Amino acid sequence: MNRQQKIAVTALIVSLLGLFLGITVILMRRFIPDFPKTTVAFGSLILAFGVIVFISRFKKDKGAVTFDERDKPIEKNAHLAGFGAVYLLVILVSYLPIGIAPDAKIPTKWFPFLLPVAVLCQCFAQSLATLIQYGRGGKDGEK
Amino acid sequence: MAKSELRNQVRRLRFENGELTQQQLADKVGVTRQTIIAIEAGKYAPSLPLAFKIARTFQVPIENVFQYEGKDS
């Protein structure tokens, strides 16, 4: 597993965990009246910072070359997948409410939450695309 | 990635050339060891310059390293 794959695995796990935590927080806010919003927000920020520090500590691969002609198209396609996922999210968020409840009102305070959701979505799609493209080690594997 | 129509003799040539390791070959041709693994497994078709570099490392013609097995058009 090279550095890009390790980062992709970490990002995939973190984005799934973030999604799970996000849904949990939304549900808790709904059912617990005095939910500690500020504490949770700061906790999330510290957690995100910790993940960034953790990823930055991944060592570079052994050998003179760490990024080559095979990695370039993989990275490009992964970025494209991430961009496509965010684009799909924007389309979904723009048109889904009209389909579900055309006469309903959306509170404006919901809109800032689109940014972390988009980041999670991009992280997830990009990591998944990276891992799929690299594939498994194969029978000759890491010899 | 899809299995390519390119057969190769990289593994055999590595052993015939003083049991060159994948890392040593990778360093000589300027790619990562994973790329050499993928080429040997037929999972990645190298670019022409890389194919020539590999052939030149083994001091053999390129067709001795890579053979095209696809249908003729």
Backbone of each chain as ProteinMPNN parsed JSONL, in Angstrom:
{"seq_chain_A": "MNRQQKIAVTALIVSLLGLFLGITVILMRRFIPDFPKTTVAFGSLILAFGVIVFISRFKKDKGAVTFDERDKPIEKNAHLAGFGAVYLLVILVSYLPIGIAPDAKIPTKWFPFLLPVAVLCQCFAQSLATLIQYGRGGKDGEK", "coords_chain_A": {"N_chain_A": [[0.842, -1.195, 0.0], [0.693, 2.113, -0.981], [1.539, 5.595, -0.168], [-0.553, 7.273, -1.035], [-2.689, 5.491, -1.091], [-2.897, 4.812, 1.603], [-3.639, 7.287, 2.671], [-6.062, 7.563, 1.351], [-7.561, 5.428, 2.415], [-7.696, 6.212, 5.114], [-9.064, 8.664, 4.817], [-11.46, 7.74, 3.775], [-12.484, 6.184, 5.886], [-12.685, 8.174, 7.835], [-14.499, 9.956, 6.611], [-16.79, 8.37, 6.487], [-17.202, 7.929, 9.179], [-17.594, 10.563, 9.972], [-19.979, 11.114, 8.647], [-21.681, 9.344, 9.979], [-21.466, 10.334, 12.617], [-22.475, 12.9, 12.197], [-25.151, 12.409, 11.497], [-25.943, 11.247, 13.882], [-25.61, 13.415, 15.667], [-27.498, 15.214, 14.62], [-29.86, 13.804, 15.104], [-29.725, 13.634, 17.901], [-29.905, 16.306, 18.613], [-32.478, 16.773, 17.983], [-33.922, 15.309, 19.804], [-32.862, 15.848, 22.343], [-33.321, 18.519, 24.436], [-31.571, 20.554, 25.653], [-29.083, 20.498, 24.143], [-25.543, 20.305, 23.915], [-24.379, 22.367, 21.814], [-22.166, 24.038, 21.151], [-19.986, 22.743, 22.358], [-19.953, 20.332, 20.954], [-19.437, 21.303, 18.376], [-16.857, 22.432, 18.693], [-15.512, 20.133, 19.471], [-15.72, 18.615, 17.108], [-14.179, 20.194, 15.402], [-11.632, 19.981, 16.597], [-11.263, 17.259, 16.316], [-11.196, 17.054, 13.501], [-8.859, 18.502, 12.987], [-7.038, 16.839, 14.283], [-7.17, 14.601, 12.622], [-6.085, 15.63, 10.257], [-3.463, 16.155, 11.108], [-2.696, 13.535, 11.699], [-2.787, 12.333, 9.134], [-0.824, 13.818, 7.832], [1.424, 12.811, 8.983], [2.023, 10.446, 7.774], [4.486, 8.404, 6.412], [6.75, 9.014, 3.677], [6.914, 7.0, 0.682], [9.253, 4.264, 0.263], [12.235, 4.388, -1.784], [13.485, 6.056, -4.762], [11.627, 7.316, -6.382], [8.379, 8.506, -5.835], [6.014, 9.104, -6.946], [4.503, 8.56, -9.991], [4.032, 7.971, -13.607], [1.844, 6.238, -13.54], [0.456, 6.933, -11.276], [-0.405, 9.522, -11.769], [-2.731, 9.653, -13.686], [-4.517, 8.259, -12.048], [-4.8, 9.902, -9.814], [-5.866, 12.132, -11.079], [-8.315, 11.143, -12.091], [-9.506, 10.5, -9.669], [-9.821, 13.011, -8.497], [-11.638, 14.022, -10.301], [-13.805, 12.342, -9.834], [-14.418, 13.104, -7.222], [-15.141, 15.78, -7.655], [-17.332, 15.379, -9.326], [-19.045, 14.087, -7.541], [-19.59, 16.11, -5.692], [-20.862, 17.885, -7.375], [-23.141, 16.379, -8.019], [-24.289, 16.335, -5.5], [-24.924, 19.028, -5.165], [-26.833, 19.315, -7.193], [-28.753, 17.558, -6.222], [-29.423, 18.758, -3.753], [-30.441, 21.118, -4.7], [-32.696, 20.465, -6.216], [-34.141, 18.39, -4.992], [-35.66, 19.253, -2.651], [-37.756, 20.645, -3.89], [-39.111, 18.656, -5.184], [-39.897, 17.034, -3.051], [-41.265, 18.651, -1.11], [-42.868, 21.119, -2.325], [-43.993, 23.556, -1.397], [-42.833, 24.115, 1.033], [-40.68, 25.718, 3.549], [-37.219, 26.48, 3.802], [-35.001, 26.785, 6.497], [-32.627, 29.427, 6.657], [-30.339, 29.075, 8.173], [-29.515, 26.53, 7.771], [-28.001, 26.385, 5.523], [-25.107, 26.904, 5.819], [-24.248, 24.399, 6.62], [-23.995, 22.949, 4.387], [-21.45, 23.117, 3.374], [-19.563, 21.513, 5.051], [-20.808, 19.067, 4.496], [-20.472, 18.834, 1.742], [-17.669, 18.703, 1.66], [-17.215, 16.279, 3.023], [-18.517, 14.572, 1.253], [-16.964, 14.89, -1.047], [-14.478, 13.964, -0.131], [-15.118, 11.296, 0.439], [-15.898, 10.253, -2.114], [-13.578, 10.728, -3.626], [-11.61, 9.257, -2.242], [-12.649, 6.692, -2.441], [-12.616, 6.337, -5.221], [-9.858, 6.465, -5.675], [-8.95, 4.173, -4.277], [-10.314, 2.128, -5.649], [-9.22, 2.35, -8.204], [-6.488, 1.768, -7.794], [-6.709, -0.838, -6.956], [-6.457, -4.268, -5.763], [-3.569, -5.854, -4.226], [-2.806, -8.137, -5.697], [-1.595, -11.389, -6.804], [1.145, -11.404, -6.986], [1.738, -9.324, -5.458], [3.188, -7.503, -2.742], [6.04, -7.983, -3.132]], "CA_chain_A": [[0.0, 0.0, 0.0], [1.521, 3.321, -1.012], [1.083, 6.701, 0.687], [-1.856, 7.742, -1.516], [-3.698, 4.524, -0.674], [-3.072, 4.95, 3.06], [-4.412, 8.522, 2.88], [-7.422, 7.304, 0.866], [-8.241, 4.568, 3.402], [-7.982, 7.052, 6.286], [-10.107, 9.636, 4.451], [-12.712, 6.987, 3.608], [-12.977, 5.844, 7.235], [-13.052, 9.423, 8.525], [-15.716, 10.524, 6.03], [-17.916, 7.531, 6.912], [-17.377, 8.227, 10.604], [-18.163, 11.913, 10.01], [-21.384, 10.985, 8.23], [-22.375, 8.679, 11.089], [-21.519, 11.287, 13.736], [-23.362, 13.995, 11.785], [-26.542, 11.936, 11.621], [-26.187, 11.066, 15.323], [-25.761, 14.75, 16.278], [-28.79, 15.777, 14.174], [-30.913, 13.086, 15.839], [-29.65, 14.0, 19.327], [-30.409, 17.684, 18.734], [-33.939, 16.717, 17.83], [-34.56, 14.698, 20.979], [-32.369, 16.406, 23.615], [-33.598, 19.962, 24.362], [-30.392, 21.406, 25.931], [-27.941, 19.818, 23.509], [-24.369, 21.211, 23.942], [-23.994, 22.618, 20.412], [-20.814, 24.61, 21.067], [-19.028, 21.691, 22.709], [-19.894, 19.388, 19.831], [-18.785, 21.997, 17.261], [-15.422, 22.493, 18.998], [-15.034, 18.738, 19.434], [-15.588, 18.231, 15.694], [-13.026, 20.928, 14.852], [-10.414, 19.362, 17.148], [-11.182, 15.932, 15.681], [-10.771, 17.274, 12.116], [-7.458, 18.904, 13.06], [-6.304, 15.614, 14.628], [-7.108, 13.745, 11.422], [-5.129, 16.267, 9.331], [-2.122, 15.9, 11.671], [-2.459, 12.095, 11.548], [-2.501, 12.062, 7.721], [0.451, 14.449, 7.459], [2.54, 12.052, 9.556], [2.308, 9.252, 6.969], [5.825, 8.511, 5.829], [6.857, 8.883, 2.22], [7.282, 5.641, 0.284], [10.683, 4.024, 0.039], [12.612, 4.486, -3.192], [13.782, 7.398, -5.253], [10.422, 7.897, -6.989], [7.189, 8.216, -5.021], [4.824, 9.452, -7.737], [4.936, 8.387, -11.383], [3.035, 8.066, -14.678], [0.643, 5.459, -13.197], [-0.264, 7.651, -10.216], [-0.99, 10.775, -12.281], [-4.135, 9.517, -14.113], [-5.341, 7.814, -10.917], [-5.099, 11.095, -9.024], [-6.737, 12.989, -11.891], [-9.653, 10.544, -12.097], [-10.058, 10.596, -8.31], [-10.286, 14.395, -8.346], [-12.832, 14.133, -11.148], [-14.881, 11.645, -9.114], [-14.775, 13.976, -6.094], [-15.838, 16.937, -8.222], [-18.631, 14.874, -9.794], [-19.879, 13.801, -6.365], [-20.052, 17.401, -5.15], [-21.806, 18.394, -8.374], [-24.377, 15.621, -7.814], [-24.857, 16.799, -4.226], [-25.518, 20.354, -5.418], [-28.054, 19.077, -7.975], [-29.703, 16.919, -5.304], [-29.873, 19.743, -2.767], [-31.179, 22.167, -5.402], [-33.97, 20.035, -6.795], [-34.88, 17.435, -4.172], [-36.713, 19.883, -1.834], [-38.902, 21.016, -4.734], [-39.84, 17.412, -5.444], [-40.486, 16.475, -1.819], [-42.269, 19.572, -0.55], [-42.724, 22.36, -3.121], [-44.431, 24.778, -0.713], [-42.189, 24.222, 2.344], [-39.635, 26.746, 3.673], [-35.968, 25.962, 4.375], [-34.328, 27.824, 7.301], [-31.34, 29.831, 6.055], [-29.221, 28.616, 9.013], [-29.112, 25.194, 7.314], [-27.097, 26.461, 4.37], [-23.675, 26.713, 6.12], [-23.937, 22.976, 6.802], [-23.74, 22.366, 3.053], [-20.005, 23.061, 3.144], [-18.981, 20.258, 5.56], [-21.396, 17.903, 3.793], [-19.786, 18.763, 0.441], [-16.293, 18.236, 1.918], [-17.308, 14.845, 3.322], [-18.919, 13.909, 0.012], [-15.802, 14.894, -1.942], [-13.493, 13.076, 0.504], [-15.582, 9.921, 0.287], [-15.839, 9.855, -3.525], [-12.181, 10.753, -4.07], [-10.91, 8.129, -1.614], [-13.176, 5.456, -3.03], [-12.103, 6.259, -6.599], [-8.426, 6.151, -5.581], [-8.773, 2.779, -3.869], [-10.797, 1.248, -6.728], [-8.268, 2.383, -9.319], [-5.256, 1.043, -7.443], [-7.064, -2.243, -6.864], [-5.763, -5.066, -4.737], [-2.16, -6.117, -4.485], [-2.593, -9.209, -6.668], [-0.875, -12.532, -6.239], [2.573, -11.07, -6.862], [1.668, -8.411, -4.323], [4.242, -6.604, -2.256], [7.305, -8.731, -2.999]], "C_chain_A": [[0.883, 1.254, 0.0], [0.87, 4.445, -0.198], [-0.318, 7.179, 0.289], [-2.98, 6.807, -1.054], [-3.976, 4.621, 0.829], [-3.925, 6.182, 3.374], [-5.874, 8.285, 2.482], [-8.204, 6.449, 1.858], [-8.639, 5.382, 4.622], [-9.132, 8.016, 5.987], [-11.469, 8.956, 4.313], [-13.327, 6.672, 4.97], [-13.474, 7.106, 7.945], [-14.348, 9.998, 7.957], [-16.945, 9.697, 6.417], [-18.252, 7.792, 8.378], [-18.038, 9.599, 10.777], [-19.642, 11.901, 9.664], [-22.22, 10.401, 9.371], [-22.552, 9.636, 12.273], [-22.485, 12.43, 13.447], [-24.825, 13.615, 11.96], [-26.912, 11.781, 13.103], [-26.45, 12.415, 16.001], [-27.118, 15.361, 15.905], [-29.939, 15.124, 14.958], [-30.934, 13.488, 17.318], [-30.209, 15.4, 19.554], [-31.943, 17.703, 18.719], [-34.614, 16.244, 19.128], [-34.057, 15.236, 22.318], [-32.523, 17.929, 23.564], [-32.359, 20.841, 24.592], [-29.11, 20.728, 25.428], [-26.724, 20.76, 23.452], [-23.779, 21.434, 22.545], [-22.539, 23.068, 20.29], [-19.754, 23.542, 21.343], [-18.853, 20.719, 21.545], [-19.162, 20.014, 18.645], [-17.272, 22.059, 17.476], [-14.792, 21.106, 18.944], [-14.792, 18.281, 18.012], [-14.367, 18.899, 15.07], [-11.71, 20.304, 15.31], [-10.18, 18.005, 16.503], [-10.659, 16.059, 14.238], [-9.287, 17.65, 12.062], [-6.572, 17.686, 13.351], [-6.131, 14.704, 13.432], [-6.082, 14.3, 10.433], [-3.695, 16.002, 9.799], [-1.736, 14.436, 11.471], [-2.06, 11.759, 10.106], [-1.132, 12.626, 7.331], [1.66, 13.677, 8.001], [2.835, 10.754, 8.805], [3.657, 9.426, 6.276], [5.767, 8.402, 4.316], [7.298, 7.474, 1.886], [8.786, 5.513, 0.104], [10.979, 4.162, -1.458], [12.75, 5.919, -3.645], [12.535, 8.102, -5.781], [9.207, 7.521, -6.142], [5.89, 8.491, -5.777], [5.214, 9.372, -9.208], [3.773, 8.443, -12.374], [1.762, 7.287, -14.389], [-0.203, 6.212, -12.166], [-0.994, 8.892, -10.74], [-2.439, 10.611, -12.753], [-5.066, 9.053, -12.998], [-5.763, 9.012, -10.08], [-6.087, 12.007, -9.763], [-8.178, 12.463, -11.879], [-10.319, 10.635, -10.726], [-10.585, 12.006, -8.055], [-11.587, 14.611, -9.109], [-14.034, 13.49, -10.45], [-15.368, 12.494, -7.939], [-15.585, 15.172, -6.556], [-17.245, 16.532, -8.674], [-19.576, 14.62, -8.636], [-20.442, 15.083, -5.771], [-21.1, 18.015, -6.077], [-23.166, 17.71, -8.203], [-25.084, 16.07, -6.543], [-25.57, 18.139, -4.419], [-26.837, 20.201, -6.186], [-29.159, 18.531, -7.065], [-30.3, 17.933, -4.338], [-30.727, 20.824, -3.434], [-32.579, 21.721, -5.802], [-34.804, 19.109, -5.92], [-35.975, 18.092, -3.319], [-37.96, 20.246, -2.646], [-39.776, 19.779, -4.979], [-40.558, 16.903, -4.208], [-41.609, 17.377, -1.286], [-42.154, 20.928, -1.236], [-43.084, 23.643, -2.369], [-43.761, 24.99, 0.647], [-41.12, 25.316, 2.342], [-38.397, 26.112, 4.31], [-35.321, 27.062, 5.202], [-32.948, 28.145, 6.717], [-30.14, 29.344, 6.867], [-28.764, 27.199, 8.635], [-28.014, 25.282, 6.243], [-25.601, 26.322, 4.695], [-23.28, 25.242, 6.268], [-23.662, 22.266, 5.47], [-22.245, 22.182, 2.809], [-19.365, 21.791, 3.729], [-19.526, 19.018, 4.871], [-20.709, 17.716, 2.439], [-18.359, 18.24, 0.608], [-16.281, 16.735, 2.187], [-17.594, 14.039, 2.055], [-17.722, 13.791, -0.944], [-14.725, 13.937, -1.44], [-13.842, 11.62, 0.229], [-15.401, 9.456, -1.168], [-14.392, 9.758, -4.022], [-11.396, 9.553, -3.516], [-11.34, 6.815, -2.249], [-12.621, 5.256, -4.441], [-10.612, 5.891, -6.594], [-8.223, 4.669, -5.278], [-9.21, 1.809, -4.972], [-9.769, 1.19, -7.853], [-6.958, 1.653, -9.012], [-5.513, -0.455, -7.369], [-6.316, -2.962, -5.758], [-4.328, -5.331, -5.162], [-1.888, -7.166, -5.533], [-1.718, -10.302, -6.083], [0.63, -12.263, -6.109], [2.816, -10.048, -5.763], [2.914, -7.617, -4.016], [5.553, -7.361, -2.08], [8.478, -7.809, -3.229]], "O_chain_A": [[1.722, 1.426, 0.884], [-0.201, 4.269, 0.382], [-1.159, 7.454, 1.144], [-4.065, 7.252, -0.681], [-5.121, 4.526, 1.272], [-4.813, 6.135, 4.224], [-6.798, 8.731, 3.162], [-9.379, 6.713, 2.114], [-9.762, 5.273, 5.114], [-10.052, 8.169, 6.79], [-12.497, 9.521, 4.686], [-14.524, 6.864, 5.186], [-14.536, 7.108, 8.568], [-15.201, 10.473, 8.708], [-18.019, 10.252, 6.65], [-19.419, 7.865, 8.765], [-18.923, 9.773, 11.614], [-20.452, 12.581, 10.295], [-23.306, 10.889, 9.686], [-23.633, 9.737, 12.852], [-23.219, 12.876, 14.329], [-25.628, 14.382, 12.492], [-28.016, 12.124, 13.527], [-27.379, 12.552, 16.798], [-27.799, 15.947, 16.747], [-30.862, 15.8, 15.411], [-31.998, 13.66, 17.913], [-30.891, 15.658, 20.545], [-32.589, 18.536, 19.356], [-35.696, 16.699, 19.497], [-34.745, 15.1, 23.329], [-31.902, 18.57, 22.716], [-32.114, 21.77, 23.823], [-28.194, 20.434, 26.195], [-26.853, 21.894, 22.99], [-22.813, 20.78, 22.151], [-21.782, 22.567, 19.459], [-18.748, 23.456, 20.638], [-17.733, 20.338, 21.203], [-18.363, 19.35, 17.984], [-16.497, 21.776, 16.562], [-13.684, 20.93, 18.436], [-13.784, 17.635, 17.726], [-13.619, 18.277, 14.316], [-10.789, 20.12, 14.515], [-9.048, 17.643, 16.182], [-9.802, 15.288, 13.807], [-8.551, 17.174, 11.197], [-5.508, 17.518, 12.755], [-5.072, 14.105, 13.246], [-5.306, 13.547, 9.844], [-2.823, 15.669, 8.997], [-0.597, 14.128, 11.118], [-1.119, 11.0, 9.878], [-0.377, 11.992, 6.595], [2.783, 13.866, 7.533], [3.778, 10.039, 9.145], [3.929, 10.448, 5.645], [4.864, 7.786, 3.751], [7.969, 6.819, 2.684], [9.493, 6.485, -0.164], [10.077, 4.062, -2.289], [12.231, 6.853, -3.034], [12.394, 9.318, -5.652], [9.031, 6.359, -5.777], [4.803, 8.154, -5.307], [6.154, 10.043, -9.634], [2.678, 8.896, -12.041], [0.704, 7.62, -14.923], [-1.431, 6.133, -12.187], [-2.051, 9.267, -10.233], [-3.31, 11.343, -12.284], [-6.248, 9.395, -12.984], [-6.923, 9.133, -9.686], [-7.006, 12.57, -9.169], [-9.13, 13.22, -11.685], [-11.531, 10.822, -10.624], [-11.656, 12.182, -7.473], [-12.505, 15.283, -8.639], [-15.14, 14.031, -10.475], [-16.569, 12.596, -7.689], [-16.584, 15.539, -5.937], [-18.218, 17.248, -8.435], [-20.771, 14.901, -8.73], [-21.612, 15.146, -5.393], [-22.091, 18.587, -5.624], [-24.208, 18.364, -8.237], [-26.31, 16.175, -6.503], [-26.669, 18.354, -3.907], [-27.827, 20.863, -5.876], [-30.311, 18.961, -7.116], [-31.512, 17.973, -4.127], [-31.629, 21.38, -2.807], [-33.53, 22.498, -5.737], [-36.023, 19.037, -6.072], [-37.091, 17.577, -3.252], [-39.081, 20.163, -2.145], [-41.005, 19.853, -4.98], [-41.68, 16.404, -4.289], [-42.732, 16.932, -1.048], [-41.414, 21.795, -0.771], [-42.539, 24.705, -2.669], [-44.087, 25.95, 1.345], [-40.702, 25.786, 1.284], [-38.507, 25.31, 5.237], [-35.104, 28.161, 4.693], [-32.2, 27.246, 6.334], [-29.043, 29.21, 6.325], [-27.739, 26.728, 9.126], [-27.207, 24.366, 6.087], [-24.879, 25.686, 3.927], [-22.12, 24.882, 6.067], [-23.165, 21.14, 5.438], [-21.818, 21.24, 2.141], [-18.695, 21.058, 3.002], [-18.808, 18.037, 4.68], [-20.402, 16.594, 2.037], [-17.89, 17.436, -0.197], [-15.446, 16.007, 1.651], [-17.006, 12.984, 1.816], [-17.496, 12.749, -1.56], [-14.131, 13.193, -2.221], [-12.99, 10.821, -0.158], [-14.823, 8.399, -1.42], [-14.033, 8.827, -4.743], [-10.622, 8.92, -4.233], [-10.52, 5.949, -2.553], [-12.211, 4.156, -4.81], [-10.166, 5.095, -7.42], [-7.429, 3.994, -5.933], [-8.557, 0.792, -5.203], [-9.482, 0.12, -8.389], [-6.393, 0.994, -9.885], [-4.631, -1.253, -7.686], [-5.637, -2.349, -4.933], [-3.932, -5.068, -6.298], [-0.857, -7.113, -6.203], [-1.167, -10.152, -4.993], [1.298, -12.819, -5.237], [3.913, -9.92, -5.22], [3.602, -7.126, -4.911], [6.116, -7.374, -0.986], [9.628, -8.244, -3.161]]}, "seq_chain_B": "MAKSELRNQVRRLRFENGELTQQQLADKVGVTRQTIIAIEAGKYAPSLPLAFKIARTFQVPIENVFQYEGKDS", "coords_chain_B": {"N_chain_B": [[-8.016, -1.691, -12.386], [-8.311, -2.734, -15.828], [-7.212, -5.887, -17.115], [-4.409, -5.867, -19.196], [-3.746, -6.193, -22.781], [-1.236, -6.799, -23.089], [1.533, -8.796, -22.922], [4.251, -9.621, -20.794], [7.795, -9.893, -20.089], [9.083, -9.098, -17.866], [9.491, -9.97, -15.226], [10.895, -12.39, -15.582], [13.168, -11.435, -16.908], [14.224, -9.795, -14.95], [15.173, -11.639, -13.089], [17.032, -12.935, -14.638], [18.872, -11.003, -14.919], [20.852, -10.723, -12.819], [19.208, -11.163, -10.59], [17.608, -8.863, -10.077], [15.902, -6.647, -7.958], [12.432, -5.63, -7.564], [12.308, -3.045, -6.607], [14.861, -2.06, -7.221], [14.794, -2.117, -10.021], [12.674, -0.356, -10.401], [13.766, 2.04, -9.409], [15.788, 2.379, -11.285], [14.414, 2.868, -13.677], [12.848, 4.956, -13.023], [10.295, 4.893, -11.719], [7.623, 3.97, -9.387], [7.763, 1.197, -7.055], [5.365, -0.111, -6.964], [4.304, 0.333, -9.457], [5.943, -1.247, -11.064], [5.22, -3.73, -10.032], [2.539, -3.769, -10.865], [2.889, -3.718, -13.648], [4.252, -6.135, -14.108], [2.266, -7.909, -13.3], [0.514, -7.56, -15.321], [-1.423, -5.677, -15.092], [-1.162, -3.087, -15.676], [-0.455, -1.131, -18.462], [2.502, 0.053, -19.585], [3.734, 3.384, -20.464], [5.079, 4.313, -23.693], [7.717, 5.54, -23.518], [8.48, 4.554, -20.958], [8.392, 1.809, -21.361], [10.468, 1.534, -23.211], [12.586, 2.382, -21.608], [12.665, 0.32, -19.72], [13.304, -1.857, -21.355], [15.781, -1.01, -22.247], [17.197, -1.015, -19.877], [17.456, -3.739, -19.426], [18.917, -4.325, -21.603], [17.879, -5.324, -24.025], [15.879, -5.797, -27.043], [12.758, -3.986, -27.338], [10.586, -5.617, -28.01], [11.261, -8.009, -26.918], [10.674, -7.738, -24.346], [8.029, -6.803, -24.064], [5.021, -8.121, -25.365], [2.461, -7.869, -27.716], [-0.819, -9.01, -27.458], [-3.301, -8.654, -28.434], [-6.164, -8.558, -30.753], [-5.552, -8.302, -34.278], [-6.185, -5.327, -36.09]], "CA_chain_B": [[-7.741, -1.486, -13.808], [-8.528, -3.944, -16.616], [-6.006, -6.59, -17.499], [-4.056, -5.373, -20.521], [-3.469, -7.206, -23.793], [0.214, -6.769, -23.205], [2.241, -9.796, -22.119], [5.605, -9.104, -20.585], [8.817, -10.803, -19.553], [9.863, -8.293, -16.915], [9.871, -10.794, -14.076], [11.957, -13.328, -16.015], [14.369, -10.65, -17.206], [14.793, -9.329, -13.675], [15.948, -12.728, -12.484], [18.169, -13.239, -15.51], [19.838, -9.9, -14.809], [21.397, -10.647, -11.462], [18.119, -11.134, -9.591], [17.275, -7.459, -9.797], [14.631, -6.548, -7.216], [11.453, -4.698, -8.162], [12.675, -1.692, -6.186], [16.046, -1.644, -7.989], [14.343, -1.82, -11.381], [11.852, 0.863, -10.314], [14.672, 3.187, -9.268], [16.544, 2.567, -12.528], [13.582, 3.425, -14.747], [12.188, 6.17, -12.52], [8.884, 4.746, -11.313], [7.488, 3.372, -8.059], [7.781, -0.275, -7.056], [3.995, -0.558, -7.242], [4.101, 0.34, -10.911], [6.617, -2.446, -11.567], [4.345, -4.853, -9.639], [1.36, -3.733, -11.738], [3.317, -4.085, -15.013], [4.544, -7.582, -14.096], [0.998, -8.63, -13.181], [-0.276, -7.265, -16.519], [-2.537, -4.807, -14.728], [-0.892, -1.737, -16.159], [0.333, -1.048, -19.688], [3.35, 1.245, -19.427], [3.854, 4.295, -21.613], [6.191, 3.927, -24.59], [9.042, 5.865, -22.95], [8.802, 3.661, -19.842], [8.668, 0.486, -21.943], [11.827, 1.615, -23.781], [13.542, 2.458, -20.488], [12.778, -1.025, -19.132], [14.046, -2.669, -22.323], [17.169, -0.531, -22.253], [17.809, -1.478, -18.617], [17.808, -5.153, -19.604], [19.725, -4.365, -22.839], [17.223, -6.183, -25.024], [14.884, -5.023, -27.802], [11.485, -3.814, -26.609], [9.673, -6.744, -28.258], [11.638, -9.127, -26.051], [10.12, -7.457, -23.013], [6.567, -6.712, -24.166], [4.403, -8.706, -26.553], [1.051, -7.507, -27.84], [-1.618, -10.218, -27.694], [-4.644, -8.277, -28.884], [-6.517, -8.911, -32.13], [-5.108, -7.331, -35.285], [-7.339, -4.589, -36.637]], "C_chain_B": [[-7.866, -2.801, -14.586], [-7.187, -4.581, -16.993], [-5.666, -6.192, -18.944], [-3.793, -6.521, -21.479], [-1.97, -7.332, -24.024], [0.829, -7.831, -22.294], [3.653, -9.265, -21.903], [6.517, -10.123, -19.925], [9.662, -10.107, -18.471], [10.374, -9.145, -15.757], [11.039, -11.721, -14.425], [13.266, -12.572, -16.237], [15.036, -10.113, -15.935], [15.685, -10.404, -13.066], [17.163, -13.105, -13.327], [19.25, -12.155, -15.438], [20.27, -9.72, -13.351], [20.353, -10.51, -10.378], [17.831, -9.708, -9.107], [15.954, -7.401, -9.021], [13.701, -5.552, -7.92], [11.826, -3.254, -7.826], [13.877, -1.172, -6.988], [15.653, -1.281, -9.42], [13.547, -0.511, -11.402], [12.735, 2.112, -10.232], [15.434, 3.466, -10.566], [15.715, 3.229, -13.621], [12.75, 4.623, -14.293], [10.701, 6.045, -12.27], [8.842, 4.16, -9.9], [7.494, 1.849, -8.181], [6.387, -0.832, -7.383], [3.708, -0.605, -8.729], [4.76, -0.887, -11.545], [5.773, -3.689, -11.248], [3.147, -4.93, -10.59], [1.715, -4.14, -13.167], [3.54, -5.592, -15.08], [3.256, -8.399, -14.061], [0.093, -8.401, -14.395], [-1.456, -6.362, -16.223], [-2.347, -3.39, -15.232], [-0.015, -1.809, -17.405], [1.193, 0.208, -19.62], [3.336, 2.141, -20.661], [5.035, 3.841, -22.468], [7.557, 4.292, -24.022], [9.449, 4.924, -21.813], [9.15, 2.261, -20.355], [10.092, 0.455, -22.529], [12.885, 1.649, -22.679], [13.761, 1.079, -19.873], [13.609, -1.919, -20.053], [15.533, -2.292, -22.329], [17.912, -0.973, -20.989], [18.278, -2.93, -18.757], [18.69, -5.38, -20.84], [19.185, -5.378, -23.838], [16.255, -5.323, -25.833], [13.531, -5.017, -27.075], [10.537, -5.006, -26.808], [10.052, -8.007, -27.474], [11.075, -8.948, -24.631], [8.59, -7.469, -23.054], [6.073, -7.317, -25.474], [2.915, -8.363, -26.556], [0.247, -8.739, -28.209], [-3.023, -9.913, -28.189], [-4.881, -8.687, -30.331], [-5.96, -7.855, -33.072], [-6.323, -6.631, -35.86], [-7.359, -4.677, -38.149]], "O_chain_B": [[-7.557, -3.866, -14.051], [-6.178, -3.898, -17.164], [-6.542, -6.184, -19.809], [-3.635, -7.669, -21.065], [-1.513, -7.895, -25.02], [0.679, -7.787, -21.073], [4.183, -8.539, -22.744], [6.067, -11.079, -19.292], [10.802, -10.49, -18.21], [11.537, -9.052, -15.362], [12.02, -11.828, -13.689], [14.332, -13.015, -15.81], [16.26, -9.997, -15.864], [16.789, -10.131, -12.595], [18.188, -13.538, -12.801], [20.392, -12.37, -15.846], [20.06, -8.665, -12.752], [20.57, -9.834, -9.372], [17.817, -9.413, -7.912], [14.986, -8.055, -9.41], [14.13, -4.75, -8.75], [11.68, -2.355, -8.654], [13.914, -0.007, -7.384], [16.11, -0.276, -9.965], [13.719, 0.325, -12.289], [12.478, 3.112, -10.903], [15.695, 4.619, -10.912], [16.222, 4.041, -14.395], [12.035, 5.229, -15.091], [9.932, 6.96, -12.563], [9.88, 3.889, -9.296], [7.264, 1.291, -9.254], [6.258, -1.889, -8.0], [2.968, -1.465, -9.207], [4.198, -1.495, -12.457], [5.63, -4.583, -12.082], [2.783, -6.008, -11.06], [0.937, -4.828, -13.828], [3.068, -6.25, -16.007], [3.155, -9.444, -14.704], [-0.983, -8.992, -14.48], [-2.393, -6.286, -17.018], [-3.281, -2.587, -15.213], [1.03, -2.459, -17.407], [0.66, 1.318, -19.601], [2.974, 1.711, -21.756], [5.885, 3.075, -22.013], [8.469, 3.465, -24.033], [10.614, 4.538, -21.709], [10.071, 1.614, -19.858], [10.821, -0.524, -22.363], [13.942, 1.028, -22.797], [14.887, 0.707, -19.543], [14.498, -2.642, -19.602], [16.41, -3.152, -22.406], [19.107, -1.266, -21.031], [19.348, -3.301, -18.274], [19.149, -6.495, -21.087], [19.926, -6.175, -24.413], [15.849, -4.252, -25.382], [13.216, -5.924, -26.305], [9.783, -5.366, -25.904], [9.267, -8.951, -27.381], [11.017, -9.889, -23.84], [7.939, -8.065, -22.196], [6.627, -7.064, -26.543], [2.211, -8.534, -25.56], [0.584, -9.44, -29.163], [-3.842, -10.82, -28.343], [-3.965, -9.099, -31.042], [-5.897, -6.673, -32.733], [-7.36, -7.251, -36.092], [-8.251, -4.121, -38.789]]}, "name": "protein", "num_of_chains": 2, "seq": "MNRQQKIAVTALIVSLLGLFLGITVILMRRFIPDFPKTTVAFGSLILAFGVIVFISRFKKDKGAVTFDERDKPIEKNAHLAGFGAVYLLVILVSYLPIGIAPDAKIPTKWFPFLLPVAVLCQCFAQSLATLIQYGRGGKDGEKMAKSELRNQVRRLRFENGELTQQQLADKVGVTRQTIIAIEAGKYAPSLPLAFKIARTFQVPIENVFQYEGKDS"}
